Amino acid sequence: MPTKKRTRASHPKVRTGCHTCKARRVKCDEQRPSCEKCINTGRKCEGYKNNREWIVVVAPQRPVTDGFEDDRSRRHFDYFRTQAVYELSWFFDDDHWPKLVLQESHSSAAVRHAVIALACSHEDFKNNARTAAQAPQYAYAAQHYSKAIKNLIKETSDAAQESRLRALMCGLLFISLETVRGNNAAALHHLDGCLKIVKEAQAQLGMTSLDHDCLECAAHLFRDIIPMCARLDIQASIMLGRQQQNDTTIPECSESANDVGTDMYLEPNFRSSFEALQCLYWLGDRVHDLVGGLAPLHSARPDAWMERLMLEGQFLHWERAIQPLLAASENTHEFDKFLVMRIHHRTMMTLLESSFDDTERLLDNYQWAFEDIIKFAAELQEDPQGTDDESSNDSDSYLTADSLAVNSARSQSSRTSTPLSSPRLNVSGRKTGRPVFVLDAGIIFSLYWTALKCRDGPTRRRAISLLESSKQDGSSIGPIQAAIAKRIVEIEEEQPYEQDPISEKLKRAEDVLGYARVHNVNTDIMREKQTARVMILKRVEGVEEGCQSVEWIPLFREQLLTTPHLDFNRAIVTAIVKVIMVICKSMIPNEKSLLALQKQYRKDWSDEMAGVSPTLFILFDILLQ
C-alpha cells in the first residue's frame, strides 16, 4: 500500500529572527541583544533587521490670535495706540509711558481691557459727550472696565514686582477713565489704591531714587509710575481739596536738583527737564504741607514765616536753574514742557503768598505772575500755523530769572511791578493739534486760579477766554471752570459779567473792595444735570465764619444759547420773561405772596430741579422789580 507523503503544516514566514538563525533555517527565540539559540550553540548572533519605520507627524497649528475679542475692540485699541495714549502723557512723560502701556497690553488681559475701556470713554469725550446718556459707547466701555478688574485680580495674586507694575498701570488707566467721565470720587479711590501700592514697593525695595535699582520692573516703577502717582497726589490735594497722603514718599530730587532745596544761595543746574519737574513738585509738596498746617494767620507759628521766606528764595532759584535747559531746547515739545512748568511755578508762588494774607490784597502785587501765566498759556494754545511775524510781536513777553527776582522783591515791598523783558526763544516746528484730555495737570487750574485771584479786569477776562477754549486737564474742565469764574467776577465787581465791557465798567484791582473779594470757592460739579453747586467764602477781618453763600451755576449755557438755531440775545430773553411776568402777576395776588413763594421755592430746592432753577430765579427777580 503506497505511503502518503508527509507535508509540513503551513505557517506564515517569520521575518523577525536574527540573521544567523534565518540562515540556518531554524526558529529564533528573538532574545536581545543576542538570541539564546546562537549563544547555546557557540555561534555569533549577527543581530536583527531594523523593521521600524519613521512616521512624520505634523503638530496641529494653533490659530494665531492678537487677544482681541472682535473687530470693535481692535479698532478701539488702535485708536488708543495712535491718539489717546500720547495725549494722556502729553506734557511730561515722553515716550516711556506709551511704550510701557502698549507693550504690557499684549501680555496682560487686564491692561488690554483697561485700554479699550479708556479708549471708548476718551473717544466719547472727544465728541463732546458730557454725560453717560450722551456717550454711545458707555455700555461697551463698562463691559471692558469690568473685565479689566476681574483679570487684574487674577494677574496680581502674588507680590512680585511685575504684579505691582501691572496693578499700578491699570490703576492709572482707571484714574484716567473715571476722570474723563467726571467721576472724581472714583478716580481718587483708585489713586489712593495706587499710592498704597507705591508705599509697599518703596518699603520693600528700600529706596526712592531712580538710580538705585537695575531690575527692569523696578526701573519702570521708579522712572515712569511712581513720579506720576506722586504728581497726581499733589495735584489732587491742591485742586480738589483732598487730604494728601503724607506717608507716601515723593521721589527725591537728584543731587544737582537738590541744591535748590539745600542752600538758597547756590546756583543749581538741572541735567534734564525731568529733574526740573521733579524738583518743582518737591517744592510744591513743601508748599502744600506748609499751607495745610497753617493755623489762623494771627496765631501762625513763627517757623512758618521762616519756611515761607525759604520757599520764596527756592522758587526764584528754580527759575534760574532752568535757564540753560530752556536755551538748549531742541524741539517744541520740550519747550512746551518748560512753559507748563513755569505756569505751575507761578501758580505755586501765588498760592504760597495767598495763604499768608487775610485781606486778599497781597496778590495785587503779583500782577506780573498772573500775566506770565496768561502769556505762557496763550503760547501753548496758539495756532500751530501762526506766522513768524505774529510770534515776533510778543518778543518782550517773557521774564528772565533775574527779572523774576526783581518782580518778586517788588511784590514783597508792596509796589506794583512792571515785568522786565528778554528775547523770546525762537522755536520752530510747533506740534500740531492740542490734546482734548490730559491726565496730568496742565494749564486749566492755573487759568482758573488767575481768574479768581487776579482782580485786574482785563487780565482775569483773558484767563476766562482761554479757559473757554480749553478742554480738560485732569479733573479741571475749561468751560466749567470758566462758568464758575464768571460768577465770581460778577460778585466781586458787583455788576453783570461782560467779556468786553466799556472802559467805564472795566474794574482794576484797586476798584475791587475788600468786602466783595471772594477768599475761597468750593464746587460740586454735576455733569448729568449740567450745574455746579458753588460755596462762596468771604473773609471779614480774616475770619470766614458767617460769610458763606451757596449758589447753583448752570454750566454750558453759553454753548447752548449760541448755536445757529438758538441765537437768542439778552434782550429777547428779557422780553420773553416779561411776557411771563404779566401772566404770573395775574395769577399771584400780591407781592407778599410772591415773596413767600420764592422763599419756599429756595427752601425746597432739590437736585432734580437744579437744571431749571436758575431760569426760575431770574423770573422771580424780574417779577419783584
C-alpha positions in Angstrom: 0.0 0.0 0.0 1.6 3.2 -1.1 2.6 5.6 1.8 1.3 9.2 1.8 4.0 11.9 1.6 4.2 13.9 4.8 4.0 17.7 4.4 4.7 20.4 6.9 1.8 22.5 8.0 1.7 26.0 6.5 2.8 28.8 8.8 3.5 32.4 8.0 7.1 33.0 7.3 8.9 34.6 10.3 10.8 37.7 9.3 11.9 38.9 12.7 14.6 36.4 13.7 18.3 37.1 13.8 20.3 36.8 10.7 22.2 33.7 11.9 19.0 31.7 12.7 17.4 32.7 9.4 20.5 31.4 7.5 20.3 28.1 9.4 16.5 28.0 8.8 15.8 27.4 12.5 13.4 29.2 14.7 14.9 32.1 16.6 13.9 32.9 20.1 14.5 36.6 19.3 16.2 37.4 22.6 18.0 40.7 22.5 20.7 41.8 22.1 21.7 38.2 21.1 19.4 35.2 20.8 19.8 32.3 23.3 19.9 29.7 20.5 23.1 31.2 19.0 24.7 31.6 22.4 24.0 28.0 23.4 25.5 26.6 20.2 28.5 28.8 20.4 27.6 30.8 17.3 27.9 34.5 16.8 24.5 36.2 16.7 24.5 38.6 13.8 21.7 40.7 15.2 18.3 41.7 13.8 17.0 43.7 10.9 15.6 47.1 11.8 11.9 46.9 10.8 10.8 50.1 12.4 9.6 52.8 10.1 9.8 56.5 10.8 6.5 58.3 10.7 6.4 62.1 10.3 3.7 63.6 12.5 2.8 67.3 11.9 1.7 69.0 15.1 -1.6 70.8 14.8 -1.2 74.5 14.3 -2.9 76.8 16.9 -4.9 79.6 15.4 -3.0 82.9 15.5 -4.8 85.5 17.7 -3.9 89.0 18.9 -6.0 88.7 22.1 -8.9 90.9 20.9 -12.4 89.6 21.1 -13.7 91.3 18.0 -13.0 94.0 15.4 -14.6 96.7 17.6 -12.2 96.1 20.4 -9.3 96.0 17.9 -10.4 99.4 16.5 -10.6 101.0 19.9 -7.1 99.7 20.8 -5.8 101.2 17.6 -7.4 104.5 18.5 -5.7 104.4 21.9 -2.4 103.4 20.3 -2.4 106.2 17.7 -4.1 109.1 19.6 -5.2 108.7 23.2 -2.1 107.3 24.8 0.0 110.3 23.7 -2.5 112.8 24.9 -2.6 111.3 28.3 1.1 111.8 28.7 1.3 115.0 26.7 3.4 117.2 28.9 5.9 115.3 31.0 6.4 111.6 30.3 7.9 111.5 26.8 7.6 108.0 25.2 8.2 105.9 28.3 4.6 105.7 29.4 3.1 105.0 25.9 5.6 102.3 25.2 5.2 100.6 28.6 1.4 100.5 28.3 1.3 99.2 24.7 3.9 96.5 25.5 2.0 95.4 28.6 -1.3 95.3 26.8 -0.1 92.5 24.6 0.8 90.3 27.6 -1.8 91.3 30.1 -5.6 90.9 29.5 -6.2 93.3 32.4 -4.2 96.1 30.8 -5.7 95.4 27.4 -9.3 95.6 28.6 -8.5 98.8 30.6 -7.0 100.3 27.5 -10.1 99.5 25.4 -12.4 100.9 28.1 -10.4 104.1 28.3 -10.3 104.4 24.5 -14.1 104.3 24.4 -14.5 106.9 27.1 -11.8 109.2 25.5 -13.5 109.0 22.1 -16.9 109.9 23.6 -15.4 112.8 25.5 -13.6 114.0 22.3 -17.0 114.0 20.6 -18.4 116.3 23.3 -20.4 113.6 25.2 -20.7 115.3 28.6 -22.9 112.7 30.3 -23.4 109.0 30.2 -26.7 109.4 28.3 -24.8 111.2 25.5 -22.0 108.6 25.4 -22.9 106.0 22.8 -20.0 103.7 23.9 -20.6 104.0 27.6 -22.0 100.4 27.9 -19.2 98.9 25.9 -16.6 100.7 27.9 -18.3 99.5 31.1 -18.0 95.8 29.9 -14.3 96.1 29.3 -13.9 98.0 32.6 -15.4 95.1 34.5 -13.3 92.6 32.6 -10.2 94.5 33.3 -10.9 94.4 37.1 -11.6 90.7 37.0 -8.4 89.9 35.1 -6.4 92.2 37.3 -7.4 90.2 40.4 -6.2 87.0 38.7 -2.9 88.5 37.5 -1.9 90.2 40.7 -2.3 87.2 43.1 1.4 87.4 44.1 3.5 90.2 45.5 6.1 90.2 42.6 7.3 93.5 41.2 5.7 92.6 37.9 2.3 92.3 39.6 2.8 95.7 41.3 3.8 97.3 38.0 0.7 95.8 36.3 -1.6 96.9 39.2 -0.3 100.5 39.1 -0.5 100.6 35.3 -4.2 99.6 35.4 -4.8 102.0 38.3 -3.5 104.9 36.3 -5.7 103.8 33.4 -8.7 103.6 35.7 -8.0 107.0 37.1 -7.9 108.4 33.6 -11.2 106.7 32.7 -13.0 107.9 35.8 -11.6 111.4 35.3 -12.8 111.6 31.7 -16.2 110.5 32.9 -16.2 113.3 35.6 -16.3 110.8 38.5 -13.7 112.4 40.7 -14.6 110.3 43.7 -13.9 107.1 42.0 -10.7 108.5 40.5 -9.5 109.5 43.9 -10.4 106.0 45.2 -8.1 104.4 42.5 -5.4 107.0 43.3 -5.4 106.0 47.0 -5.0 102.4 46.0 -2.1 103.2 43.7 -0.4 105.2 46.5 -0.7 102.3 48.9 1.0 100.0 46.3 3.7 102.7 45.8 4.4 102.8 49.6 4.6 99.0 49.7 7.0 98.9 46.8 9.2 101.6 48.3 9.3 99.8 51.7 10.3 96.5 50.1 13.0 97.9 47.8 14.2 100.3 50.5 14.7 103.2 48.1 13.1 106.2 46.5 15.5 107.2 43.8 15.7 106.1 40.2 19.4 105.2 40.2 19.5 102.5 42.9 17.8 99.6 41.1 18.7 97.8 37.9 15.8 95.4 37.7 13.5 96.1 34.8 10.2 96.2 36.7 11.6 98.3 39.5 13.2 100.6 37.0 9.8 101.1 35.3 8.2 101.7 38.7 10.6 104.4 39.7 11.1 106.0 36.3 7.6 106.0 35.0 4.9 105.1 37.5 5.8 106.4 40.9 6.6 110.0 39.8 3.2 110.1 38.0 1.4 108.9 41.1 3.3 111.5 43.3 2.3 114.3 40.9 -1.4 113.2 40.9 -1.3 113.1 44.7 -0.1 116.7 45.0 -2.4 117.9 42.2 -5.5 116.3 43.8 -4.6 117.8 47.1 -4.3 121.3 45.7 -7.1 121.3 43.1 -9.7 119.1 44.8 -9.0 120.0 48.5 -8.2 116.4 49.2 -6.0 115.4 52.2 -2.7 114.4 50.8 -1.2 111.0 51.6 1.6 112.3 53.8 3.1 108.9 54.4 3.7 108.4 50.7 7.2 109.3 49.7 7.6 111.8 47.0 10.5 110.8 44.7 13.7 112.6 45.8 15.5 115.1 43.7 18.8 114.3 42.2 21.9 115.8 43.7 22.0 118.7 41.3 18.3 119.4 41.7 18.6 119.1 45.4 20.8 122.1 45.5 17.7 124.2 45.2 16.4 122.9 48.5 19.6 122.9 50.5 21.1 126.3 50.0 19.1 129.1 48.5 22.3 131.0 47.6 23.7 128.2 45.3 23.4 128.3 41.6 21.7 124.9 40.9 21.7 123.2 37.5 19.4 120.5 36.2 20.5 117.8 33.8 17.1 117.3 32.3 13.6 118.6 32.2 12.5 115.6 34.3 14.8 116.7 37.1 13.4 120.2 36.9 9.9 118.8 37.1 10.8 116.5 40.0 12.2 119.4 41.9 9.3 121.7 41.2 6.8 119.2 42.6 9.1 118.6 45.6 8.8 122.4 46.2 5.0 122.1 45.6 4.8 119.3 48.2 6.5 121.6 50.7 4.1 124.4 49.9 1.2 122.2 50.4 2.5 120.9 53.7 3.1 124.4 54.9 -0.3 125.8 53.8 -2.2 122.8 55.1 -0.6 123.2 58.5 -1.3 126.9 58.9 -3.4 128.0 61.8 -5.4 131.2 61.6 -3.0 133.9 60.5 -2.9 135.9 63.7 -1.6 132.8 65.5 0.5 131.2 62.8 3.7 129.7 64.2 6.9 131.7 63.7 8.7 129.0 61.9 6.0 129.0 59.2 7.0 132.6 58.2 10.7 131.5 58.0 9.7 128.5 55.9 7.8 130.9 53.6 10.9 133.0 53.1 13.0 129.9 52.3 10.4 128.7 49.8 10.3 132.1 48.1 14.0 132.0 47.6 14.0 128.4 46.3 11.3 129.3 43.8 13.5 132.1 42.5 16.5 129.8 42.2 14.4 127.1 40.4 13.7 129.7 37.7 17.4 130.5 37.4 18.3 126.8 37.3 16.1 126.0 34.2 17.6 128.8 32.0 20.4 126.6 30.5 17.9 123.9 29.6 15.4 126.4 28.3 18.0 127.9 26.0 19.0 124.5 24.8 15.5 123.2 24.0 15.9 121.4 20.7 12.2 120.9 19.8 8.8 122.5 20.5 7.6 119.7 22.7 10.5 120.2 25.1 9.9 123.9 25.1 6.2 123.3 25.9 7.2 121.3 29.0 9.0 124.3 30.4 6.1 126.6 29.6 3.8 124.3 31.6 6.3 124.0 34.4 6.7 127.8 34.6 2.9 128.2 34.7 2.9 125.8 37.7 5.8 127.6 39.2 3.9 131.0 39.2 0.8 129.3 40.5 2.6 127.7 43.4 4.3 131.0 44.2 0.9 132.9 44.3 -0.7 130.0 46.2 2.0 130.3 48.9 1.6 134.1 49.2 -2.2 134.0 49.3 -2.1 131.7 52.3 -0.3 134.4 54.4 -2.8 137.1 53.5 -6.0 137.7 55.4 -7.1 140.7 53.3 -7.0 139.3 49.8 -4.9 142.3 48.7 -1.4 140.9 48.8 -1.8 139.2 45.5 -2.5 142.6 43.8 1.3 143.0 43.9 1.8 139.7 41.9 0.2 141.0 38.8 3.4 140.1 36.9 3.0 136.5 37.9 -0.6 136.3 36.7 0.4 138.0 33.4 3.1 135.3 33.0 0.5 132.6 33.4 -1.7 134.2 30.7 1.2 134.6 28.3 2.6 131.1 28.7 -0.9 129.6 28.4 -1.6 131.6 25.3 1.7 130.4 23.8 0.6 126.8 24.4 -2.8 127.4 22.8 -1.7 129.5 19.9 -2.5 128.4 16.4 0.3 126.0 15.2 0.0 127.6 11.8 0.7 131.0 13.1 3.2 133.1 11.2 6.6 134.1 12.5 5.6 137.7 12.3 2.8 137.2 14.7 5.1 135.3 17.1 7.7 138.0 17.0 5.2 140.6 18.2 5.4 139.1 21.7 9.2 139.1 21.8 9.2 141.0 25.1 6.6 138.9 27.0 8.9 136.6 28.9 10.7 137.1 32.2 14.3 136.2 32.8 15.3 134.7 36.1 16.8 138.0 37.1 13.7 140.0 36.3 11.6 137.4 38.1 13.7 138.0 41.2 13.3 141.8 40.8 9.5 141.5 40.4 9.3 139.2 43.4 11.2 141.6 45.5 9.0 144.5 44.4 6.0 142.3 45.3 7.3 141.9 48.8 7.7 145.6 49.2 4.1 146.1 48.1 4.9 148.1 44.9 3.3 147.4 41.6 5.8 145.7 39.3 6.5 146.1 35.6 7.8 142.9 34.0 11.2 143.2 32.5 11.8 141.6 29.2 14.2 139.3 27.5 14.4 138.0 23.9 12.0 135.2 23.3 13.4 131.8 22.2 12.9 131.2 18.6 11.2 127.8 18.5 10.1 126.3 15.2 8.2 123.2 14.2 5.3 123.5 16.6 3.5 120.3 17.4 0.2 120.3 15.5 -3.0 119.6 17.4 -3.7 120.0 21.1 -4.9 117.2 23.4 -8.6 117.1 24.5 -7.7 115.4 27.8 -4.5 115.3 29.8 -4.2 113.2 33.0 -1.6 115.5 34.5 -2.5 119.0 35.4 -1.8 121.3 32.5 -2.9 124.9 32.4 -6.6 124.9 33.3 -6.3 125.1 37.0 -3.7 127.9 36.8 -6.0 129.9 34.4 -8.9 129.3 36.8 -6.7 130.4 39.8 -5.8 133.5 37.8 -9.4 134.3 37.0 -10.3 134.0 40.7 -7.3 135.7 42.4 -6.2 138.4 39.9 -8.6 141.3 40.4 -7.3 143.2 37.3 -10.3 143.2 34.9 -8.6 142.7 31.6 -6.2 140.0 32.9 -8.9 137.8 34.5 -11.1 138.1 31.4 -8.2 136.9 29.2 -7.9 134.0 31.6 -11.6 133.2 31.3 -11.4 133.4 27.5 -8.5 130.9 27.5 -10.5 128.6 29.8 -13.4 128.6 27.4 -11.2 127.4 24.6 -9.6 124.7 26.7 -10.8 121.1 27.0 -9.8 119.1 30.1 -6.6 118.7 32.3 -7.1 116.1 35.0 -10.3 116.9 36.8 -10.4 120.5 35.5 -12.7 121.2 32.6 -12.1 124.5 30.8 -15.7 125.7 30.1 -16.9 124.6 33.5 -14.2 126.5 35.3 -14.9 129.5 33.1 -18.6 129.5 34.0 -17.8 129.4 37.7 -15.1 132.1 37.3 -17.6 134.4 35.6 -19.9 134.2 38.5 -17.1 135.1 41.0 -16.2 138.1 38.8 -19.8 139.3 38.9 -19.8 139.0 42.7 -16.5 140.9 43.2 -17.2 143.6 40.6 -20.8 143.9 41.6 -22.1 144.0 38.1 -23.2 141.6 35.4 -20.3 139.9 33.6 -19.3 141.2 30.2 -16.3 139.8 28.3 -15.5 143.1 26.7 -17.0 145.9 28.8 -16.7 149.5 28.1 -13.9 151.3 29.8 -16.2 152.9 32.4 -17.3 149.5 33.6 -13.9 147.8 33.5 -12.5 147.5 37.0 -8.9 147.3 38.1 -7.6 145.6 41.2 -7.8 148.7 43.3 -11.5 149.1 42.4 -12.5 145.7 43.9 -13.2 146.4 47.5 -12.2 144.1 50.3 -15.7 143.2 51.5 -16.6 142.0 48.0 -13.5 139.8 47.5 -14.1 136.0 47.5 -11.5 134.2 49.6 -12.3 130.6 48.7 -14.6 128.7 46.3 -15.7 125.1 46.9 -17.5 123.4 44.0 -19.6 120.3 43.5 -19.9 119.8 39.7 -22.8 117.6 38.5 -22.3 116.9 34.8 -25.5 114.9 34.5 -27.6 118.0 35.4 -25.1 120.4 33.9 -24.9 122.5 37.0 -22.4 123.3 39.7 -23.1 123.8 43.4 -20.7 126.5 44.5 -20.0 127.5 48.1 -18.5 131.0 48.2 -16.4 132.0 51.2 -15.5 135.6 52.1 -13.3 137.0 54.9 -14.2 139.7 57.3 -11.2 140.7 59.3 -9.5 137.4 58.5 -12.4 135.2 59.6 -14.7 133.2 57.3 -17.4 132.2 59.7 -20.7 133.7 58.8 -19.6 134.7 55.4 -20.7 131.7 53.3 -23.2 131.6 50.5 -24.3 128.8 48.2 -25.3 129.2 44.6 -26.2 126.9 41.7 -24.5 127.9 38.5 -25.7 126.5 35.1 -22.9 125.0 33.0 -22.5 125.0 29.2 -25.4 127.5 29.0 -23.4 129.8 26.7 -22.8 126.9 24.2 -26.5 126.1 24.1 -27.6 129.7 23.6 -25.0 130.5 20.9 -25.9 127.7 18.4 -27.1 128.9 15.0 -30.7 127.7 15.7 -30.9 129.4 19.2 -29.1 132.8 18.7 -31.0 134.5 21.5 -29.6 137.6 23.0 -30.3 139.1 26.4 -33.0 141.5 25.1 -35.0 138.7 23.5 -34.8 136.5 26.7 -35.8 139.5 28.8 -38.8 140.2 26.6 -40.0 136.6 26.9 -39.7 136.7 30.7 -41.6 140.0 30.8 -44.5 138.3 29.0 -44.4 135.5 31.5 -44.3 138.1 34.3 -47.7 139.6 33.2 -49.2 136.1 33.3 -47.7 135.3 36.7 -48.8 138.6 38.2 -52.3 137.9 37.2 -52.1 134.5 39.0 -50.3 135.6 42.2 -52.4 138.1 44.2 -49.8 140.3 45.7 -46.1 140.9 46.2 -46.1 139.3 49.7 -47.4 136.1 48.2 -44.7 136.2 45.6 -42.0 136.7 48.2 -43.4 133.7 50.2 -43.4 131.6 47.0 -39.8 132.5 46.2 -38.7 131.7 49.8 -40.5 128.4 49.8 -39.0 127.5 46.4 -35.5 128.2 47.6 -36.1 126.1 50.7 -37.5 123.1 48.8 -34.9 123.2 46.0 -34.0 119.7 45.2 -31.3 118.2 42.9 -33.9 117.2 40.4 -34.8 120.9 39.9 -31.2 122.1 39.6 -31.3 122.3 35.8 -34.2 124.7 35.6 -33.7 126.6 38.9 -31.5 129.4 37.5 -34.2 130.4 35.0 -36.9 130.4 37.7 -34.7 132.6 39.9 -34.3 135.1 37.1 -38.0 135.1 36.7 -38.6 135.8 40.4 -36.1 138.6 40.4 -37.8 140.3 37.4 -41.2 139.8 39.0 -40.1 141.6 42.2 -38.7 144.6 40.3 
